[in-house]
Amino acid sequence: MQRAAPQPPASIEDSLDGVLGFEYLEITEEVVRGRFPVVDRVKQPYGLVHGGAYAAFAESLASAGTFVGVQPEGNIAVGLSNSTSFLRPAVAGWVHAEGRRRHRGRTTWIWDVDFTDDEGRLCATTRVTIAVRPGNVEVAAPAVPGHGG
C-alpha cells in the first residue's frame, strides 16, 4: 500500500538529494526505486560515481520508504547505519536504484538497496538500517517528489 508523504519544510532542490540530482520513481513501505544521472557532480576525480552518492541515495530511499510506513503512527525515520559495497564502476548514463525492506521492527527497519547501470549490471549494493523515532523530534520529513502532500 502506497501512502503519500507530507511536503518537507525545505525544497528538495535545496537538499543533498536535489543537489545530486536524485529522482524518486516509487516509494512504498516495502519497495523503493529511483535513479540519478552520472554527471560530474556525482563523480570522484577519476571519473567514476563517488561512493558517497550511492550511500546517500540508499539512505534517502530507505528513509522515505520507512517514513511512508511509520508516519501514520506519528513517527519519523532517520538513518542509523549504512554499509555500501562497490562492485563495478558507473561512468556514464544513469544509476538505477531498487531497494527492498528486509525487516520491519518497532524501532528499526532494514533495507537492501541495489544499484545498476543502464545495462542492468550490478554496480553497488547497500544495507541501510533506519531508526524509527517519535514525530515530535525536530527532524525534517524525507521528501518524496511527485507523491505530494
Salt bridges, closest charged atoms under 4 A:
GLU23 OE1 - ARG35 NE 2.90
GLU26 OE1 - ARG33 NH1 2.17
GLU29 OE1 - ARG3 NH1 2.81
GLU29 OE2 - ARG104 NH1 2.57
GLU98 OE1 - ARG33 NE 3.14
GLU98 OE2 - ARG100 NH2 2.77
ASP112 OD2 - ARG102 NE 3.20
ASP112 OD1 - ARG127 NE 2.53
ASP117 OD2 - ARG121 NE 2.75
ASP118 OD1 - HIS96 NE2 2.69
GLU119 OE1 - ARG121 NH2 3.14
